[in-house]
Amino acid sequence: MTGHAAPRFSVRLATTQQDLEAAQRLRYRVFVQELGGGGDLVDHAAELERDRFDPFFDHLVLTDHTRNEVVGVYRVMRADQARSAGQFYSEEEYDLSRLLGSGRRVLELGRSCLHPNYRGGMAMYHLWTGLAKYIRAHDIEVLFGVASFHGTDVEELAEPLSLLHHRHLAPENLRVRAQPGAFQRMDLIEEDALDRRRAMVKVPSLIKAYLRLGGFVGEGAFIDHAFNTTDVCLILDTASMNERQARLYQGADA
C-alpha cells in the first residue's frame, strides 16, 4: 500500500450484476491466476471465476473506497438458499448429513479471499466484522465450509493434515466426512511422531484463524484437482466460542 492513502473500508452485500462481477474478478485473480484453479464456468476472456452456485449465495464484498475497488469477498449460503440450489456447495465434497441433521441453524462460507496487497492488514478484520453482522442478523449457530491447502500432493501435506486430524477433529455430533468416493485420510503420521510446531506453520492462515476461534475440521480431506487444492471442511460452533474469541470474531461493535 506504499504511496497510497490509507484504505477506507466498507462491507456490504452485492446487490447488482456489477457487484457480483467485481467479486468474481477478484476470485479469478486469486483462485485462477494465483493458485492455478479452474472450472467449467470460469470466463477466462472476462477474467471471472464463477460456478453454478453463485446465483444462490449471498456475496459479501469489501471495498476500499480510496481506490473504489473490491478487495475482499466472502460468499455465504443459508439453508433456505441451499434448498433452492438443490444442495450446499460443500456437499460436492462432504457428507453433511450429521451436521444438517443437528437441528442447528447453519451457514456455509466459501470463496473467501483478499487482494494480495491487502493481506496481513486490517482488511480481513473488516470482512469478518461484516460477516459477523450477517450471522447475527440471521441468528446463525454453526458455520461451515471447505478451506484449502494449495496443491494436491498429499505426501507434502502429510504433517499439517495429520495435525488437524489428531488435534482438531470435530466432535462426533458435528463431524462431517469426506464423500466415500473421494475420501482422503488425514491421519498420515502418528501423533507422537509429529513436529507440531513445524506442522502448524504449514497450515494456511485462514484455517489457523478458525482454529483459534475454536473451530474444528471434518474427517478426511478432498483432493480438488480442478482448483489444484487439497480441501478440509471447517466447522465452527458459535456457542463454543469464549468471550474473548467472540469479541475478536464479532468486531469492536459487538
Helices and strands as residue ranges (DSSP letters): E 9-13, H 17-27, I 28-34, G 54-56, E 58-64, E 69-78, H 79-85, G 89-92, E 94-95, H 97-100, E 106-114, G 116-118, H 123-137, E 142-150, H 158-168, G 172-174, E 177-178, G 180-182, G 191-193, H 196-201, H 205-212, E 216-217, E 222-224, E 229-237, G 238-240, H 243-250
